[in-house]
Amino acid sequence: MLPDDLLRDLASRSPAELGALLAARPDAVRPGTASFGELAGTLLSRGSLRRALDALSRPELDAVERAVLLGPPGGAVATVPPDPPWDRLHRLGLVLRDGDALRLVPGVEEALGRHPAGLGRPHRVLAASAARLRGGAAAAPEPGADPSRTDLPRTVLPRTAEELAGWPAPVREVLERFRSRPVGALPEALRPVDPAADPLAQPVDWLLAHGVLLPVDARHVELPREVGLLLRGPDPWAATPPEPPLPPGTRVPDRVRDNAAAAAVEQLLRRGAALRAELRDRPLTTLRAGGVGVRELRRLRSALGTEHAELVRLLGLGELSGLVRLDPDTSSWRPAPAPVEDADRTGQWWHLVRSWLASDVVPSAAGLPLADGTVIGVLTRGTHAPEAPDVRRTVLAACAELAERSPGGHGTGDVVALARWRRPRLARALDRWGPGMLTEAADLGLLGAGALTAPGLALAQDRPEDAVRSVAGWLPAPTRTVLLQSDLTATATGYLAPDVARALTGLAEPEGHGPVPRHRFSERSLHRALDAGWTPSSILAWLDEHGRGEVPQALAYLVEETGRAHGRIRITRADWVLTGEEELLEALAGSPDLAGRRLRRPAPGVLVVGSGAEGPGRRRGPAGRDGGWQELAAAVRATGTEPALDDVPAEAVGTSPAEDPLLLLEVPAPRLPVPSADEIAELVDRLTGRDRARPPDDLPGPPPGHPAVDPAGRPTDRSPDSRGAAPWDH
């Protein structure tokens, strides 16, 4: 049943206050909510309360924990006017007004978790649980039970810090291990204990025998809350700094910051494209146990020219953005079919960033240690963390606060310390994932030389359009020309337009991994281009259009000679159908490389070759993964000519897709969708404007002995019995 005082508290808020509450508690914005009772039920749900507590800063969380652990029964926490922490807690709907005091809403204590403030559960709870573990009902002392039984611990809890200080030193040393966390590992925690254990020689057994440490399972014990409070002093929260840690920053010139960030963005996009190209040719196979093996990572690192840590983050970003996908049929990682490289580079960056913000994949988690002594594998479930989006937002917000109040560059420790102060319930996740996420943010250009960039600040302040605009200013316009040299190389003068890069890759072999694309022409690369539908004249025309200056004579000669030797014999796959000059086909038919194959001549200039060895009494042999193309091509080359393969479809050169290829990729959906401002305003109107002539039906009257109040909390001149006589002015 919903508490009446919570319903009155919600109804007393102005539309602006209700809007602020719903913006701070977005999970409460539901389309079907039509009354304060339904809203209160949502706000009091365990999940909503936990998410609200996760958003509290260190002083605010300390205030709630102090009220739960040290406050009076009933949850009264402050008098009006409240201190600043309680004022915000009231705006968040975690406390409500009850006359002249504020009171915690029901369920806050349970939502804090089993160990609020790192303290154990009360002794009575632990003792009852330990009794059940030690033997069920038979182990629990019944009224009038024999006090001489030795199978139950005899409770000797200290009542004061002075009494605790008088215990033997070995016992106090054991208890000090429980100062920051209430649960500890202890093998055979349920073993029988001797009440006469010597505290000097057997301090753990003595604590177990006297009920100071209580088992929670066969391998763990827990320190009761009462003893934990004595260990920490009368007020465990007194030492918490009231202000956030804001150390001075290191001066970083804006130009240095932006140059570093722009270089990181360009490198990320370039290496992402190289990764997709490499996986298109040679997919990344996975181990039977999951993840990627060392050999495959070494091969990929050599192909891309990257360090191991950068490669791991690059693979993780590819996974979370959908640029690379696991093929369930082959258990290998392949590039997504969408032609992402044809999209605008600013759009590619924005897809990566918004996927990073929403995904639960943590690319930098690979290699972190696990509790069993192993490490998190690359591209495994171990890199997934449900709290990752919250941690990223918190880290970015901490960077923005440091940049505003202490400009300059800041180390990882400074950022994580401020983030822990702002979101203490995320402290463990921040310690584990935070440093790596800052490195990921630098890869994405949100940090440069340790300082927050303009795109990073815009994202922290929820201004994505400004972030995209800033990155667009960093990235130069694509170029459409290459520098052709007599050593048969083509060097780009900057980032190549997608259609030009695609054409150049079809004509020449990529060479090197630097920031400027470099390609080398060869007979092999030109034969591949001729197979794809190019002709010598179209190649020379393309080089003349996109090359700076005249086409080098050596390159033009290579194109012409390769064109003359190409396609004098053409291979069409039926089994294998070869067409060309009749005398060349006759020479090929007599080649020893085709001995044992069945040959047919259906017409002059046509030769059909069986795809496996055949003959009387012989079974057809395997033709290999490529159907025997390599063996047949080698036989053709032995005649002094280069074969051309007819069944490769010709590609249109210099074309780009009509639609944005990024539309084919999905951005990870947030676990909790964020409502828009219009949705919040609509719900506020529904709650406050449903019937302005009378109070809502689900709103109870004021409690006995309290004057009637209007929605703003002001007393009215009507009696409690005349509740329907005056309108509610919202």
C-alpha positions in Angstrom: 0.0 0.0 0.0 1.3 3.4 -0.9 2.1 5.8 1.9 -0.3 8.8 2.1 2.4 11.3 2.9 4.3 10.4 -0.3 1.1 11.0 -2.4 0.6 14.4 -0.6 4.3 15.3 -1.2 4.1 14.5 -4.9 0.8 16.5 -5.3 2.3 19.5 -3.4 5.1 19.9 -6.1 4.7 22.6 -8.7 4.8 21.5 -12.4 8.4 22.7 -12.6 9.4 20.6 -9.6 7.6 17.6 -11.0 9.4 18.1 -14.3 12.7 18.2 -12.5 11.8 15.0 -10.6 10.9 13.2 -13.8 14.1 14.4 -15.6 16.2 13.1 -12.7 14.3 9.8 -12.5 13.7 9.1 -16.2 12.6 5.5 -15.5 9.4 6.9 -13.9 8.3 8.4 -17.2 5.9 5.8 -18.5 3.2 6.4 -21.2 0.4 4.8 -19.1 1.0 6.8 -15.9 -2.2 8.8 -15.2 -2.2 9.5 -11.5 0.1 10.3 -8.6 -0.5 6.8 -7.2 0.9 5.2 -10.3 3.8 7.6 -10.3 4.5 6.8 -6.6 4.4 3.1 -7.2 7.1 3.5 -10.0 9.3 5.7 -7.8 9.2 3.2 -4.9 10.1 0.2 -7.1 13.4 -1.3 -6.1 15.0 -0.8 -9.5 14.1 2.9 -9.6 15.3 3.5 -6.1 18.6 1.8 -6.8 19.2 3.9 -10.0 18.4 7.0 -8.1 20.9 6.1 -5.3 23.5 5.4 -8.0 23.2 9.0 -9.1 24.0 10.5 -5.7 27.3 12.2 -4.9 29.4 11.4 -1.9 27.8 13.8 0.6 24.3 12.9 -0.5 25.0 9.1 -0.3 26.7 9.7 3.1 23.6 11.5 4.4 21.3 8.6 3.3 23.6 5.9 4.8 23.9 7.9 8.0 20.1 8.2 8.3 19.7 4.4 7.6 22.4 3.2 9.9 22.4 5.8 12.7 19.1 7.6 12.4 16.0 7.1 14.6 13.4 4.5 13.7 10.9 5.6 11.0 13.5 7.3 8.8 13.2 10.9 10.1 16.3 12.6 8.8 16.1 16.4 9.0 14.0 19.3 9.9 12.8 22.1 7.6 14.6 24.0 6.1 16.9 21.1 5.1 20.6 21.1 4.5 21.6 21.2 0.8 22.1 17.4 0.4 18.6 16.8 1.8 17.2 19.5 -0.5 18.4 17.6 -3.6 17.3 14.3 -2.1 13.9 15.7 -1.8 13.9 16.9 -5.4 15.0 13.3 -6.4 12.0 11.8 -4.5 14.2 9.9 -2.1 12.8 11.8 0.9 9.4 13.3 1.5 8.1 16.1 3.7 6.3 15.0 6.8 5.2 18.0 8.7 8.2 19.9 9.9 10.7 17.1 9.0 11.9 15.1 6.1 11.6 11.3 6.0 13.2 8.7 3.8 10.7 7.1 1.4 10.0 3.4 2.0 12.4 1.0 0.4 15.6 3.1 0.5 17.2 0.8 3.1 16.6 -2.3 1.0 17.7 -0.5 -2.2 21.1 0.4 -0.6 22.0 -3.2 -0.7 23.1 -5.8 1.8 26.1 -3.8 3.0 25.5 -0.1 3.1 28.6 2.0 3.7 30.6 -1.2 3.5 29.2 -2.4 6.8 27.8 -5.8 7.6 24.2 -6.7 8.4 22.9 -6.5 12.0 24.0 -9.2 14.4 20.5 -10.6 14.9 20.2 -11.2 11.1 23.6 -12.8 10.8 23.0 -15.0 13.9 19.7 -16.3 12.6 21.3 -17.1 9.2 24.3 -18.8 10.9 22.0 -20.9 13.0 20.2 -22.2 9.9 23.5 -22.9 8.2 24.8 -24.9 11.2 21.9 -27.3 11.3 18.5 -25.6 10.7 16.0 -25.5 13.5 18.0 -27.9 15.6 20.8 -25.4 15.8 18.7 -22.4 16.8 18.4 -22.0 20.6 14.9 -22.5 21.8 13.4 -20.8 24.9 14.7 -22.7 27.9 17.4 -24.5 26.0 20.4 -25.8 27.9 22.9 -23.0 28.1 25.8 -25.4 28.4 25.6 -26.4 24.8 28.9 -25.7 23.0 27.8 -26.1 19.4 26.5 -22.6 19.3 28.6 -19.4 19.5 28.4 -17.5 22.7 27.9 -13.8 21.7 30.4 -11.4 23.3 29.9 -8.2 21.2 31.8 -5.1 22.4 29.5 -2.2 23.4 32.0 0.7 23.2 35.2 1.5 21.3 37.1 1.4 24.6 36.0 -2.1 25.3 37.0 -3.1 21.8 40.4 -1.5 22.3 40.9 -3.7 25.4 40.7 -7.0 23.4 43.9 -8.9 22.7 46.1 -7.5 19.9 45.8 -10.6 17.6 42.0 -10.3 17.8 42.1 -6.6 16.9 44.5 -7.3 14.0 42.0 -9.8 12.5 39.2 -7.3 12.9 41.2 -4.5 11.1 41.0 -6.6 8.0 37.2 -6.1 8.0 37.4 -2.3 8.4 36.7 -1.5 4.7 34.6 -4.6 3.8 32.5 -6.8 6.0 32.9 -10.2 4.3 36.1 -12.2 4.4 37.1 -15.6 3.0 37.6 -18.4 5.6 37.9 -22.1 4.6 35.7 -24.3 6.7 33.7 -21.4 8.1 31.1 -23.8 9.4 33.5 -26.0 11.4 32.8 -26.6 15.1 34.4 -24.0 17.3 35.8 -24.3 20.8 34.5 -21.6 23.2 37.8 -22.0 25.2 40.0 -21.1 22.1 43.0 -19.0 23.1 42.5 -15.4 21.6 46.3 -15.0 21.4 47.0 -18.2 19.5 43.7 -18.7 17.7 42.1 -15.3 17.2 39.8 -16.3 14.4 38.5 -19.3 16.3 37.9 -17.1 19.3 35.9 -14.6 17.2 33.9 -17.4 15.7 33.2 -18.9 19.1 32.0 -15.6 20.6 29.8 -14.7 17.7 31.8 -11.7 16.6 32.5 -13.3 13.2 29.5 -15.2 11.8 29.5 -17.6 8.8 27.4 -16.7 5.7 28.4 -19.9 3.8 30.9 -22.7 4.0 33.8 -20.4 2.9 33.0 -16.9 4.1 32.3 -15.0 7.3 30.8 -11.6 8.0 31.4 -8.9 10.6 28.2 -7.6 12.3 27.3 -4.0 11.7 27.6 -3.1 15.4 31.3 -4.1 15.5 32.0 -2.4 12.2 30.7 0.9 13.5 33.0 0.6 16.5 36.0 0.0 14.3 35.3 3.1 12.3 34.5 5.4 15.1 31.3 7.2 16.2 30.8 8.8 12.8 32.3 6.8 9.9 31.4 9.6 7.5 33.0 12.5 9.4 36.3 12.2 7.4 34.5 12.5 4.0 35.6 15.8 2.3 32.6 18.0 1.8 34.0 19.4 -1.5 34.9 17.4 -4.6 38.7 16.9 -5.3 39.7 19.4 -8.0 43.5 19.3 -8.3 45.2 21.9 -10.6 45.6 20.9 -14.2 48.7 20.8 -16.4 48.7 23.6 -19.0 48.0 22.1 -22.5 47.9 24.6 -25.4 44.7 24.4 -27.3 46.5 23.8 -30.6 48.5 20.8 -29.1 45.3 19.4 -27.7 43.3 19.7 -30.9 46.2 18.4 -33.1 46.6 15.3 -30.9 42.8 14.6 -30.9 42.5 15.2 -34.7 45.4 12.8 -35.4 43.8 10.2 -33.1 40.5 10.4 -35.0 42.1 10.1 -38.4 44.2 7.2 -37.3 41.2 5.4 -35.8 39.2 5.8 -39.0 42.1 4.8 -41.2 43.0 1.7 -39.1 39.3 0.8 -38.8 39.1 0.6 -42.6 42.3 -1.4 -42.8 41.0 -3.8 -40.2 37.8 -4.4 -42.2 39.8 -4.9 -45.4 42.1 -7.4 -43.7 39.2 -9.3 -42.2 37.4 -9.3 -45.6 40.4 -11.2 -47.1 41.2 -13.3 -44.0 38.5 -13.5 -41.4 39.6 -13.7 -37.7 39.0 -17.2 -36.5 38.1 -17.9 -32.9 39.2 -20.5 -30.4 37.0 -23.5 -29.6 36.8 -22.2 -26.0 35.9 -18.7 -27.2 38.0 -15.6 -27.9 40.8 -15.0 -30.3 44.2 -16.8 -30.1 47.6 -15.3 -29.8 48.6 -16.5 -33.3 45.7 -14.8 -34.9 46.3 -11.5 -33.0 49.9 -11.6 -34.0 49.0 -12.1 -37.6 46.5 -9.2 -37.5 48.9 -6.9 -35.6 51.6 -7.5 -38.3 49.2 -6.9 -41.1 47.9 -3.6 -39.6 51.2 -2.4 -38.1 49.7 -1.7 -34.6 50.7 -2.4 -31.1 48.8 -5.1 -29.2 46.9 -2.8 -26.9 45.7 -0.6 -29.7 44.6 -3.6 -31.8 42.6 -4.9 -28.9 40.8 -1.6 -28.5 40.3 -1.4 -32.2 38.6 -4.9 -32.3 36.5 -3.9 -29.3 35.3 -0.7 -31.0 34.5 -2.7 -34.2 32.5 -5.1 -32.1 30.4 -2.6 -30.2 29.8 -0.5 -33.3 28.8 -3.4 -35.5 31.6 -2.8 -38.0 32.9 -6.4 -37.4 30.6 -9.2 -36.6 30.9 -12.8 -35.5 29.7 -15.2 -38.2 27.9 -18.0 -36.3 28.3 -20.5 -39.2 32.1 -20.2 -39.4 32.9 -18.9 -35.8 35.0 -16.2 -37.3 34.9 -12.4 -37.2 34.1 -10.7 -40.5 33.4 -7.1 -41.5 29.8 -6.0 -41.7 28.6 -6.0 -45.4 27.6 -2.3 -45.2 30.2 -0.2 -47.3 31.0 2.0 -44.3 34.1 3.4 -45.9 31.9 5.2 -48.5 30.2 7.2 -45.8 31.3 10.7 -44.7 34.2 10.5 -42.2 32.4 12.7 -39.7 29.4 10.3 -39.9 31.8 7.3 -39.4 33.2 9.0 -36.2 29.7 9.9 -34.9 28.6 6.3 -35.4 31.6 5.0 -33.4 31.1 7.6 -30.6 27.3 7.1 -30.0 27.8 3.3 -30.2 30.6 3.6 -27.6 28.4 5.7 -25.3 25.5 3.2 -25.5 27.2 -0.1 -25.6 28.0 -2.4 -22.6 31.2 -3.6 -24.4 34.5 -2.3 -22.8 37.2 -2.7 -25.5 40.1 -1.9 -23.0 38.9 -4.6 -20.6 40.7 -7.4 -22.6 43.7 -8.5 -20.6 42.4 -7.4 -17.2 42.8 -10.0 -14.4 39.9 -12.2 -13.2 39.4 -13.6 -9.7 40.5 -17.1 -10.8 43.9 -15.9 -12.0 43.1 -15.8 -15.7 42.5 -12.6 -17.8 39.7 -11.4 -19.9 40.0 -12.6 -23.4 39.7 -10.6 -26.6 36.2 -10.4 -28.1 34.7 -12.5 -25.3 31.7 -11.9 -22.9 34.2 -10.8 -20.3 34.5 -7.4 -22.0 30.7 -6.8 -21.5 29.7 -4.8 -18.4 26.1 -3.6 -17.8 27.3 -0.5 -16.0 29.6 0.6 -18.9 27.3 3.4 -20.3 26.9 4.9 -16.8 30.7 4.7 -16.2 31.4 6.4 -19.5 29.0 9.3 -18.8 30.4 9.7 -15.3 34.0 9.8 -16.6 33.1 12.4 -19.2 31.2 14.5 -16.7 34.2 14.4 -14.4 36.5 15.5 -17.2 34.1 18.4 -18.0 34.0 19.5 -14.4 37.8 19.5 -14.1 38.1 21.4 -17.4 35.6 24.0 -16.1 36.9 24.5 -12.6 40.6 23.5 -13.1 41.5 24.0 -16.7 44.3 22.0 -18.4 45.3 18.4 -18.6 44.6 15.9 -15.8 45.9 12.5 -15.1 43.8 9.3 -14.9 43.9 9.3 -11.1 42.5 12.8 -10.8 39.6 12.0 -13.2 38.7 8.7 -11.5 38.9 10.3 -8.0 36.4 13.1 -9.0 34.2 10.5 -10.7 34.2 8.4 -7.5 33.2 11.4 -5.5 30.3 12.2 -7.8 29.1 8.6 -8.1 30.4 6.6 -5.1 28.1 3.7 -5.8 29.9 3.2 -9.1 33.4 3.3 -7.4 34.3 -0.3 -8.0 33.3 -0.1 -11.7 35.1 3.2 -12.0 38.3 1.7 -10.6 38.1 -1.3 -12.9 36.9 0.3 -16.2 37.6 4.0 -15.8 41.3 4.2 -16.8 40.8 2.1 -19.9 37.7 4.2 -20.9 39.8 7.3 -20.7 42.2 5.7 -23.2 39.3 4.8 -25.4 38.1 8.5 -25.2 41.5 9.6 -26.4 41.3 7.2 -29.3 37.9 8.8 -30.2 39.3 12.3 -30.0 37.3 13.2 -26.9 40.6 13.8 -25.1 43.8 15.3 -26.6 47.1 15.4 -24.7 45.3 14.6 -21.5 42.8 17.5 -21.8 39.1 17.5 -22.7 38.5 18.6 -26.3 35.5 20.6 -27.6 33.7 17.4 -28.9 34.3 15.8 -25.5 32.8 18.8 -23.6 29.9 18.9 -26.0 29.1 15.3 -25.4 29.4 15.7 -21.6 26.9 18.5 -21.9 24.6 16.5 -24.2 25.2 18.7 -27.3 25.9 16.0 -30.0 25.4 18.4 -32.9 28.2 20.7 -31.6 30.5 17.6 -31.2 30.0 16.5 -34.8 30.5 20.1 -36.0 33.8 20.3 -34.1 35.1 17.1 -35.5 34.1 18.1 -39.0 36.3 21.1 -38.6 39.3 18.9 -37.8 39.0 16.5 -40.8 40.2 18.0 -44.1 38.2 17.6 -47.3 38.9 14.4 -49.2 41.4 14.6 -52.1 41.0 13.1 -55.5 44.6 13.1 -56.7 47.7 10.9 -56.2 51.3 11.5 -56.9 52.5 9.0 -59.5 56.2 8.2 -59.5 58.5 6.3 -61.9 59.1 3.6 -59.2 55.6 2.4 -59.9 54.1 3.9 -56.7 51.1 6.2 -56.1 51.1 8.3 -53.0 48.0 10.1 -51.9 48.2 13.8 -51.1 45.8 13.3 -48.2 42.6 11.4 -47.3 41.3 10.0 -50.6 37.7 10.2 -51.6 36.1 6.8 -51.2 35.5 6.2 -54.9 39.1 7.1 -55.8 40.5 5.0 -53.0 38.4 2.0 -54.1 39.6 2.4 -57.7 43.3 2.8 -56.6 43.1 -0.3 -54.4 41.7 -2.2 -57.4 44.7 -1.1 -59.6 47.6 -1.3 -57.1 48.6 -3.1 -53.9 48.4 -1.1 -50.7 51.9 -0.6 -49.2 52.6 0.6 -45.6 50.4 1.8 -42.8 51.2 5.5 -42.6 48.7 8.3 -42.4 49.1 8.9 -46.2 47.9 6.0 -48.4 50.7 4.5 -50.6 50.1 1.9 -53.4 52.4 0.0 -55.8 51.5 -1.1 -59.3 52.6 -4.5 -60.5 51.7 -7.0 -63.2 49.7 -9.0 -60.6 47.6 -6.0 -59.5 47.0 -4.9 -63.1 46.0 -8.4 -64.1 43.5 -8.3 -61.3 42.1 -5.0 -62.5 41.8 -6.3 -66.0 39.9 -9.3 -64.7 37.5 -6.9 -62.9 36.6 -5.1 -66.1 39.2 -2.5 -66.6 41.0 -2.1 -70.0 44.5 -0.7 -70.6 43.0 2.5 -72.1 40.6 3.0 -69.1 43.5 2.5 -66.7 45.6 5.1 -68.4 42.7 7.5 -68.6 42.1 7.1 -64.9 45.8 7.7 -64.1 45.8 10.7 -66.3 42.7 12.2 -64.5 43.8 11.5 -60.9 47.5 11.6 -61.2 49.5 14.8 -60.6 51.4 15.6 -63.8 52.0 13.2 -66.6 51.8 9.5 -66.2 55.4 8.2 -65.7 56.7 6.4 -68.8 57.6 3.2 -66.8 54.0 3.0 -65.4 52.4 3.6 -68.8 54.7 0.9 -70.4 53.8 -1.6 -67.6 50.0 -1.0 -68.2 50.4 -1.5 -72.0 52.5 -4.6 -71.8 50.3 -6.2 -69.1 47.3 -5.5 -71.3 48.9 -7.2 -74.3 49.7 -10.4 -72.4 46.3 -10.5 -70.7 43.4 -12.5 -71.9 44.9 -14.2 -75.0 43.4 -17.3 -73.4 40.2 -16.8 -71.4 38.9 -19.2 -68.8 35.2 -19.6 -68.3 34.0 -22.0 -65.6 31.6 -24.7 -66.8 33.7 -27.4 -65.7 36.4 -25.2 -67.1 35.9 -23.6 -70.5 38.9 -22.0 -72.2 38.5 -19.7 -75.2 41.3 -18.0 -77.1 43.7 -18.5 -80.0 43.5 -22.0 -81.4 47.2 -22.6 -81.5 47.7 -21.6 -77.9 44.8 -23.9 -76.9 46.4 -26.8 -78.7 49.7 -26.2 -77.0 47.9 -26.1 -73.7 46.0 -29.4 -74.4 49.4 -31.1 -74.8 50.8 -29.7 -71.6 51.9 -32.3 -69.0 50.1 -30.2 -66.3 46.8 -31.3 -67.8 47.8 -35.0 -68.0 45.0 -37.2 -66.8 42.2 -34.6 -67.2 39.4 -35.1 -69.7 39.7 -32.6 -72.5 37.0 -31.6 -75.0 37.1 -29.4 -78.1 33.5 -28.5 -78.9 34.5 -25.8 -81.4 37.6 -24.1 -82.8 39.1 -21.8 -80.2 37.3 -23.6 -77.4 38.7 -26.1 -74.9 36.7 -27.7 -72.1 38.8 -29.1 -69.2 37.4 -31.5 -66.5 37.8 -30.1 -63.0 39.3 -33.4 -61.7 41.5 -36.2 -63.0 39.5 -38.8 -64.8 40.2 -42.0 -66.7 39.3 -45.7 -66.9 39.1 -47.1 -63.4 40.0 -43.8 -61.8 37.7 -41.8 -59.5 37.4 -38.1 -60.0 39.9 -36.4 -57.7 39.3 -33.3 -55.6 39.8 -30.0 -57.4 40.7 -28.0 -54.3 38.9 -25.1 -52.6 39.1 -23.0 -55.7 37.8 -25.6 -58.1 41.2 -26.2 -59.7 41.7 -22.6 -60.8 45.3 -22.3 -59.5 46.5 -25.5 -61.2 44.8 -24.5 -64.5 46.2 -21.0 -64.3 49.7 -22.3 -63.8 49.3 -24.5 -66.9 48.3 -21.5 -68.9 51.2 -19.4 -67.7 53.6 -22.2 -68.7 52.6 -21.4 -72.3 53.9 -17.9 -71.9 50.7 -16.0 -71.5 48.6 -14.8 -68.6 45.0 -16.1 -68.3 41.9 -13.9 -67.6 39.0 -15.2 -65.5 35.7 -14.4 -67.1 33.3 -15.0 -64.2 34.5 -12.1 -62.1 31.7 -9.5 -62.4 32.9 -6.1 -63.7 32.6 -3.3 -61.1 31.6 0.2 -61.9 34.6 2.4 -61.2 34.2 5.7 -59.3 30.6 5.1 -58.1 29.3 5.4 -54.5 26.1 4.1 -53.0 23.1 6.3 -53.2 22.1 5.9 -49.6 24.1 6.4 -46.4 25.7 3.1 -45.7 25.7 3.9 -41.9 21.9 3.4 -42.0 22.6 -0.3 -42.4 24.3 -0.4 -39.0 22.5 -0.5 -35.7 23.5 1.6 -32.7 23.2 -0.3 -29.4 19.9 0.5 -27.8 20.2 2.0 -24.2 19.1 -0.3 -21.5 16.8 2.5 -20.1 15.6 4.8 -22.9 15.8 8.5 -22.0 12.5 10.3 -22.3 12.4 13.5 -24.3 11.5 16.9 -22.9 8.1 16.6 -24.6 7.4 13.3 -23.0 8.2 14.7 -19.6 6.0 17.8 -20.2 3.1 15.6 -21.4 3.2 13.5 -18.2 3.4 16.6 -16.0 0.4 18.0 -17.8 -1.4 14.7 -17.3 -0.7 14.7 -13.6 -1.3 18.3 -12.8 -4.0 19.2 -15.3 -6.3 16.1 -15.1 -8.9 17.9 -13.1 -8.0 21.3 -11.9 -11.4 21.9 -10.2 -10.7 19.3 -7.5 -7.9 17.3 -6.0 -6.9 14.0 -7.7 -9.0 11.0 -6.5 -5.9 9.1 -5.4 -4.7 11.9 -3.1 -5.5 11.4 0.6 -6.5 14.2 2.9 -4.1 15.7 5.4 -3.4 13.5 8.5 -5.2 14.3 11.7 -3.9 17.2 13.6 -2.2 18.8 10.5 -3.7 21.9 8.7 -4.8 21.5 5.2 -2.1 22.7 2.7 -2.3 23.6 -1.0 0.0 21.9 -3.6 2.8 24.3 -2.8 2.8 23.4 0.9 1.0 26.6 2.1 -1.6 26.2 4.8 -5.2 27.0 3.8 -8.1 28.4 5.8 -10.2 25.4 5.2 -10.6 22.6 7.6 -9.5 19.0 6.9 -13.2 18.1 6.6 -13.8 20.6 3.8 -11.2 19.1 1.5 -13.3 19.4 -1.6 -14.5 22.9 -1.0 -11.5 24.8 -2.5 -9.8 24.2 -5.8 -6.2 22.9 -6.1 -4.3 25.7 -7.8 -1.4 24.1 -9.7 
